Amino acid sequence: MSGDVRDMGSPVATTPPHARLFGLVNSGLQREEVRYLLVGGMTAVCYLGILAALLAASLPYMIAILIDQAIVFSVAFPVYRRVIFRSRGRWQSDLLRFAGVWSGGFIAGIVATPALVELAGLPPLVAQVIAVAVVAVLTYLGHKFVSFRREPGHPSRTECGIL
């Protein structure tokens, strides 16, 4: 069939489905927003899991939040820095800016959670889920433009390959 427009030897026709799926996942992971959703989502799930455990241990919710914040902060900084924002600059200055942005989100959560618990009558865990969801959007912008900001051509902010 010399007139057939399909070329069975072309890469499209011979690429197995798993390879196309890997290509799609890989191209998605090149986007900072996708990495933030994945890593930030896992961070939030871990945060809420630790909080649930601390609340189940009958700690007051504000004490549980403080302990949880300290634990998650210590893990989030290096992961956000290298995996999400792929920063390779001076970690000390990144850490100071990260702490500032994280603190802003923490303060927003500390204000929102008691307001939702005490004024709206929500359970502490539900209130924290709502606060985390709202703060996540704001902290992404803070981390992007403050914590891990780099000049466009600065070599410490690279767009390297998949994780």
Beta strands, then each sheet from edge to edge (+ up, - down):
end
